Amino acid sequence: MNQNSSRFGKYIQLRFSQGTVKGAKINEYLLEKSRVSHQDSGERNFHVFYYMLFGCPAEEREVYGLLQPSMYRYIGEGLEKSYSGHWADRYQTLCNAMRMVGFQAQEELDLKTILSGVLSLGNIMFVTQEAGGVSVDGEACGWLKAAAGQFGVQEEDLHNCLVCTLSVTRGETIRRLHTQQQAEDARDSIARVVYSRMFGWIVTKVNELLAGDVHCGATVQEIGILDIFGFENFAVNRFEQLCINLANEQLQNFYNHHIFLMEQNHYLQEGIQQDAVTFSNNQPILDLFLARPLGILSILDEQTSFPQASDMTFVEKLDVGCKTNLHFERARGKDPGFIIHHYAGKVQYTAVGFLEKNRDTVPMNIQYLFINSVTSLLSLLFAASISRTGTLTPAQRAKAQILQETATSRKMSVGAQFRRSLGVLMEKMNSARPHFIRCIKPNNEKLPGVFHPEEVLRQLRYNGLMETLRIRRDGFSWRPSFQEFVDRYGVLLLTPQVAVSKER
């Protein structure tokens, strides 16, 4: 529904029986939840916030506790440019879609109220106390009260989760006061995890409602549609861009192997032995090009587990572990960073925030607080478990058992979850017969008859097609005859009536 769809990847499975669609399932990957609390210059938050702030009728906004859009910090700068008359239409379309799929009225009400709570939470500011620790700024107390009400929890309990950490050691409760930075980090991490779990719940709910009725033993065929983020190279590249680009490395690897192995099999079937042998001899060249994904996430996980590690020590470990790799180099500058030579080009990453994003820490007490929320949806979200691939699974068991398991289970890092989910995705891809669709925009203005060569070339490079051409050139895996070339590309002739010959 919006141009932010690339902020997560999705794999849609359509199930068919006797030529009819019988059900569907959606798998989502790597939601860019950091966008909830931080947007780079020129970027927006997720569109649902604008739908509600600009498109929601005034009487509904009052129910959710929403105030003037310009008051909310998470919305970012340049708010007046964000307003457009179509937000009201988009909001209504969203509401209609939820009802059409089968969301209940109470679920819709809870969802919008919790979203409003995320916005209120972002406005809570802190001041340092002379005796140590921090407290909520007097001017922000109203936002604390609003957020607590929207989340269905006690104001004092939410305040405690923000300003201190409680831990139990040998039966003794220890209270550690937060610094101002720690309190702000706690606030933003709560906002991100609430949004992320709600997003996962929506996907789970949609899957329940669209599962369909397939009889046991029925033959079910499936079409899978992978709609995933493309290669990214921005002015500032962070942890999210690294994960996205490593995913694209894997997909490019899969694409190249699939395309060239198809050609090899074609020539073997046609009895053209020479071309097949040439391809086999050049397999090491192909593997060399595809050897770019590094053990960066493994090194990141190792550093994440060390309490004293920092983004700088992470880059130093990378430098030691990868310095002999031709596709890695250390970046220069005041901030720790590194450079990777991807299939689509060289990308510089800033390592600032890598460890924190990989840990994805949330105040320990927030889980207990939200499970006991009087808002049933929020309670459900935090009673749910997170699988080893990062998928939210609503719990059906008693709260006491859930709390006990949560306290004893070791939380997986974001990078580890991403690696596992990517592995599951590649298994699905390898078991299928894939077709590849590469989408190329002739211009960014969405205008007819306008062709920007540099923009198109960039997309060809990011889509991996230039890499494919390079492997073809170095491997000589396929050389068409003139007639084969004409049969395939003759449709592109500007003057089709011209006789087809090499001279023409």
N, C-alpha and C positions, 0 to 999 in steps of 0.2 A: 504493500500500500504506500510505501514511501521510499525515498532515495537513501535512507539509512539502513536498508536491508542488508548491506554488506557488513554491518556491525556484528553479524553472527553468521555462521554457516549452517545450512540445513540440507538434510537428505530426506526426500519425500518418497515413501514406498507406496505405490498404488497397486492394490491386489485385485486380480481379475479371476472370474470363474465363469466359464461358458460365454466369454466375450463381454461380460458385464462387470463394471467396477463394483466390488463387494466391500471394500474398506480401504483405509489408508493409515499410515503412521508417519510421524515426523520425528527425526532425530536432529537435535541442535548442537552446534559445536562453538565453543569459545566466544560466548557473548562478551562484548567489550564493555563490561560493567563499569570500568574506570570512568567512562563518559558521564555517568550519573553525577559524579562529584567534581569532575574536571574536564574542561574542553579547551583545546588549543585555539589560538586566534583564528577566527573565521568559521569555527565549527559550532554546531548546536548540540543540545542535549537530545535525548530520545524524543521523538515527535509526540508521544502520548502526553507529555507534560504540556505541550503547546495546544494540543487538542482540548485538554481540560481547561487550561487557563483562558484561552481565547475562544473556544468553540462551545463550551458548556454553558447552558442557560444560567442566568443569575440565581434563580431559586435553587438549582442543583448545586452550584458552587457554595451556597450557604450551607447546604446539608453536609458537604464534604469539608467545610471549614477553610475554603480557599479565599484568599484576599486578592489585592491587585497584583497582576503579573510582575510589575516592576519591583516588587518588594522581595522577590525570591532570588537568593544568591546563586543557586544551582542553575538558573536559567542562563546565566552568562551575560556578556556585554553585547551591545548592539541589539537590545531587545526590540526596539521600535522597528528594526529591519526584519525581525522575525515574524511580525504580524502580517497576516494575509487573510483576506476574506474567506479563503477556502477552509480555514480551520474548523468552522462550524459544520461544514459539509463532511469533513473528514471525521469529526467527532461522532456525528450521527451515523456515518457508515460503519465506524468501529462498533458502536452500540448495537446496530442492526446485525452485524456479523456475529457478535457474541450471542445474541438471542437466537439467531438462525442455527448456529452450531449446537446450542442447547445449554448455555450457562444460565444458572438460576438467578433470580432477581437479587437475592441476598448475597450471592457470590459477587455479582457485579458491583453492588453497593460496597461491600468490604474491600474489593480490589481498588476502587476509586478513592475510598477513604484512606487506605494504606499508602497509595501513591501521593495523596495530599500530605500525609505524615512525613514522607521522604522529603518533600519540599520544605516543610516546617523545620525538620531536623537540621537541614543545611544552614538555617539562619541562626542556630545557637552558637554564640561566641563565648569566649572564656577570658577571665582575668586572673592574674597570678596573685596568690595570697601571701601576705608577709610571713605568716607562720609556716609556709610551705604548701605546695599543691595549688590547685586552681578551683575556681567556682564559676558558675554561669554568670556572665555579665548581666547587670541589673536590667539593661534595656532588652536583653534577650530572654528574660524570664517568661514573657508571654509566648514566645516560640516554643520554649520547653513545655509549657502547659498545653499548648496546642498539639504538639507532637505526641505527648503522652496520651491525650484524649483520642487522637486519631489512631494510635497504635493499641488503644484499649488497655493501658497499663498505668500504674501509679506514677505520678510526677516524681516523687522522691526516689523511687526505684530506678527510673530512667536516668535521673541526675547522677546517682551513684555509679551506674555503669559507665558514664562519661568521664567522671573525675577521678575514679580510682579503680584498682584491680584487686579483687578478693581471691585468695587462694587458700586451700586447706592443706596443711602439712602436719602429719601425725596427730590429727584431730584438732589442731589449733588453726584458727582462721587468721590469716595475715592480710592486712590492708595496706596496699602500696598506692601512694598518691601519684597522680599523673602530673607531668609537666604540661605546659600549654600546648606544645606540639603533640604530645601523646593524646591529650584530650581531643584535639582537632582530628587526629588520625582515627581515634575511636569513633567519633561522630561520622566521619566519611565512610569508614569501613562498615558501620551499621547500615548506612544508606545504601551502599553498594550491595551488601548481602541480602537486604530486604528486597531490593529490585530484582536481583539475580534469582532468588528463590521464587519470587512471584512469576517471573518469566518462565522458569522451569515448570512451575505448577500449571501455567496456561497451556504449555505444550503437552504436558501429561493429560490435562483435562480434555484438550482437543483430541488426543489420541484415544482416550476412553470413549468419546462420543462418536468418533469416526471409525472405530475398530471394525464395525460391520458384523454381519451374521454369516459366517462361513461354516457350513456343516462339517462335522468331524469326518475326515477321510476324503473330503472334496479336493479335487485337483485345483490348486491355486497357482496362477502365474503372476509374475510381479514385474512392474517397471519401476526402477529407481531413478529419481531425478536429483542429482547433486548440484545445488546452487550454493557456491562457496566463494568467499572473498578471493579476489585476484591478488597478484603480487603488488606490494605496496612499497613506495620509497618517497617519504615525505621530507620536509625540511628538518623535522625532529622525529626520529624513529625510536620507539620504546619497546617494552616487553611484548605488547600486543602485536606489533609489526614483526617481531622476531618469530613468534608462533605462527602467524599468518604466512610468512615467507618460507618457514620450514615446512609447513603443510603444502605449500605450492611446489617446493622441491620434490616432495614425495609424489605429488600428483603428476609433476612433469616427468619424473622417473617412470611412473606407471604408463604415462602417455607414450613416451619414447619406446619403451620395451614393447608395448602393445602394437604400435604402428609398425615398427621394424620387424617384429616377429611375424606379424601378419604378412608383410611383404616376403619374408623369407619362406614362409609356408606356401605362399602363392607361387613363387618360383620353383619350389620343390615339386609342387603339384603339376606345374606346367613342364617339368623336366628341364628347366633352365638351371643346370647345376652350377655353372660358373658364377652367377650372381649370388646364389646361396652360399657358396664357398667364400666369396668375397665378403659377404655380410659376416659370416662366422669368424673370419680372420680379423675383422675389425670390431668384434665384440669388446676387446679390452679398451679400445678407443671410446666406445659407448659408455662403458662402466666408468672410465676416467672422468667423463663429463658429468656423470650422475653421482659422483662420490662427494658431493658438496655438503649434504646435511651432516653437521658435526655433533659431537657429544656435548654440545653446549648446555642443554637442559639437564644432563646428568651432573655436570660440574656445578650448575646452578643449584640443583637439589642438595648436593654435598655441602655447599656453602650455606644454604638456607638452614640446615640443621645445626649450624654452629652459632651460638648466641652472640659471640663477639665478632662474627664476620660482618663485612660491609660490602657495599657495591664496589669499592676500590679493590678489596681483597679478592672479590669474584673475578674482576678483570685481570688481576695479577695471576690467578690460578689458570684462567683461560690462556693467558700469554704463555705460561709454562707448558700447558697441555697441548696447545695447538700451534705453537710458533713454527713448527716444521711443515705445517699444512699450507699449501700454496694458496688456499682459498680464505685464509685468515690473516688479519694484521691488526695490530693495536692502533687505536686512534689517538691523535695528539689533541691536546686541549686541556682546559682546567677541569672539566668534568670527566670522570672515568667513562671510557667507551671503547668500542672495537668495530672493525669493518669485516664484512663477509662478502666474498665474490660469489654472488648467486648466479644461476643460469641466466637471469635477466639483467644482470649488471651488478655493480658494486654498491653496497648499502652500508652507511655508517649508523651505528646504534649508540644511543646514550644509555649507559648502564644505571643511571640514577633511578632508584625506585624498583630495580629488578628484584632484589631480595624480598622487599615488603610485598610486592605484587604476587610473587611466587608463594610466599607464606600465606597470604590472604587471611591475616589474623583478624579475628573478631573478638571483642571483649567476652571473656568466659561467661560472665553472668548474664549476658544478653540472651543466650540460648534458654536459660531457665526462666528469665523474665517473660520472653515472648511466647514460650510454650503455655504459660499460664495467663496469656492475654484473654480478655473477654471478647475480643474480636476473633471469631471462630476461624477465619481464614488465616490470620497471622499465627494462631496457635498451630494450625495444621502445617503451615510452611516450616516452622521450626521443630515440629515433632517429626518431620520427614527426614529420611536419611539421604545422604549423597553417595552415589555409587562410585566405584573406582574409575569410571569414565566421566564423572562430574554430573551425572543425571540425577535429578531429584525424584525420589520414590516416596510418595505419601505413606505414612505409617498407619497400621491398623491395630497396633498393640497398645498396652497401657502406658501412660506417661512415665510412671516410675521406672519401668524397664527401659524405656527409651533414654531417659536421663542417665541411667546407670551405664548403658552401652556407650552413650556419648562421652561420658567421663573416662571410659577405659579404652576407647578406640583411638588409634593414632590417625590424625588428619593427614590426608594426602595433599601434596603440593599441587598448585595449579598446573605446573609444567608436567608433573607425573600423570595427572588426570588427562591432560591434553595428549600426551604420548599414547596413552591407552586408548582414548577415543579415536585417535588417528589410526591406530593399529586395527581397531574394529572396522573402521570405515574402509581401510585398504583391503581387508578380508572380503568385505562385501563387493568391492570393486573387482577384485581378482576372480570372484566366483560368477561374475556377470559377463555379458557380451556388450561391451561399451560402445557408445557413439559419442563423439566429441563435438560440441558446438562452441565456436569461438565468436564472441560478440565484439565487433569493432565499431566505435563511434567515429564518423567522419569529422565531427566537430563537437565542442563542449557546449555550444549555444543552442543545440537542438534545432538547427535551421536546415532547410532543404537546399541542395545545390551548393553547399559550402564544404570544401575538402581541405583539411589542414594536414599536410604530409608529415610534419614532425610529430603531431599528436597521434596519427595513425601508426607511425613507425614505433613510437613508444609503446603503444598497445600491442603491436606485433611482438615486440621484445618481451614485454611482461607476460604475454600469453604463451611464451615459450616457442613461438613459431620460428624465430630467428635461430634459436638453439637447434631446432629440428633441422633447419636448412644446413647449419654448420656440420651436424653429424652426418647428414646426407653427403655433403661435399667431401668430408674427410673419409667417410666409409665407402663411398661409391656403391651403396647398397642397391640402387635402382637407377637405370638409365633408359628412359623410354625411347622407342623408335619415333621417327617423325610422325607416322600415321597414328600411333597411340597418343601422341601429344595433341594432334589435331582433333582426334575423337573426343578427348577430354576437355580441351580448352577452346575449341572452335567457336563455341557459343559467345565467347568474349569479343569476337571480331567486331570492330566498329562498322565495317561495311561487309555484311555477310554474303552479299552477292558476288564478291571477288572470288575467283577460282583459287582453290586451296593448293598451294605448292610451296616448296621451300623458297623459291625466288619471290613469290608474292608475299 
